[in-house]
Amino acid sequence: MRVPILAGLLLLAASTSQAAEARWVASWGASPAPPTAAAPGVEARRVSPSFANQTIVQVVRLSAGGQRLRVRFTNEYGVKALLIGAARVALLTPEGGVVAGSDRVVTFSRASATTIPAGAPLLSDPIDLKTGSLTRLRISIFVPEDTGPCTCHMNGGDLVQLSPPGDWTGRELPPATGPAQYRAFVSGIEVEAKPPATVIVALGDSITDGYLATPGTNRRWPDRLAERLAAKYPKRAMAVVNAGIGGNRVLSDGVVAAMGQSALTRFDRDVLSVPGATHLVILEGVNDLGMRVDRPTAQALIHGYRQLIDRAHAQGIKVVGATILPYEGAAYFTAEGEESRLAVNEWIRKSGAFDAVIDLDAAIRDPAKPARMRSEWHAGDWLHPNDAGYQAMGEAIDLALFR
């Protein structure tokens, strides 16, 4: 009798071990930035909205899937507590309809409403909703009281829907009509996935954030990387979390608040605190070199990179350096900035400071005019790629770096 009993115990132990293997990993992200008030010279797209007695509906595309998910809400830059009266999530079909049976109420310590203190994030309870890689998820948030200027990510890459007054979390809204593309009060989606899981954080500026890519189509270079990883490793959680902020810099805070705190300042939150982070891709520095305010030397920028590398390595995260894209023709191009870009790129390629290098400069530059990107790949300002340019960037990355 002892053998069957022992076999049964071993089977139970193995089953328990397998169940315990699943862990929370990040699948999507949008780094928040401080609110920006309307002012002369501030673009309307950077002005932070506020809401009252409204439902905000936003759509995100996950990179990796899992058995359950949870939502990271944020009031990290709020000046007062944020009341969430109700929230729901649902899966979407490729055509944009709700997948039958996928609508779920989001709870917080089993309650359907919650208050997020000023300056804090908040995780939802786990939601029993199975997702696959590249799943589209709709998030509806009802805010019954005046929120004040929101903790937002101001380039969401998809249209936001705002309801008439009241809680519309369980109802369909008319199609979005406005140009707004921000992410309001939500900064991350985590999924429960079994190992091995890879979580790649893409730290950068508007070029990583996907500025001027076609809204609602997921054409940023991290999106293309996620698609390629999902195709190559269909049975493994391969997540890409976009931590780009338009106008962001490595060494200095943004010229306006919506451009975010410096990479050095936001690094702990946007990289080191990302659940399951295994790899970091750094593509940032063009705004440091281009902006007239606090423009650093090449050596100062390199010192900043070394700080990011050391802090990531201390947490066991592998760091991949991406060379800074060419930007001659952009409004803030200077010969001094170009000289520094070349020096920094040479250091990225040859210093050995990074665990690996992606030469995006070489991938997208015009061979005949190497200070410029190819004319067919820029979005009109010689700084940001268009959809084809972002795709070329995503295609230029060796997937073997993330095995």
Secondary structure, DSSP 4 states (H G I P E B T S, - for coil): -HHHHHHHHHHHHHHHHHHHH-EEEEEEE---B------TT--GGGSPP--SSEEEEEEEE-SS--S-EEEEEEETT-SS-EEE-EEEEEEE-TTSPBPTT--EE--BTTBS-EEEPTTEEEEPPPB-----TT-EEEEEEEE-S---S--EES--SS--EEPSSS--TTSPPPPP-S----EESEEEEEEEEPSSEEEEEEEESHHHHTTTSPTTS--SHHHHHHHHHHHH-TTSEEEEEEEE-TT--SSS--SSGGG-S-HHHHHIIIIITSTT--EEEEE--HHHHH-STTPPPHHHHHHHHHHHHHHHHTTT-EEEEEPPPP-TTSTT--HHHHHHHHHHHHHHHHS--SSEEE-HHHHHEETTEEEEE-GGGB-SSSSSB-HHHHHHHHHTS-GGGG-
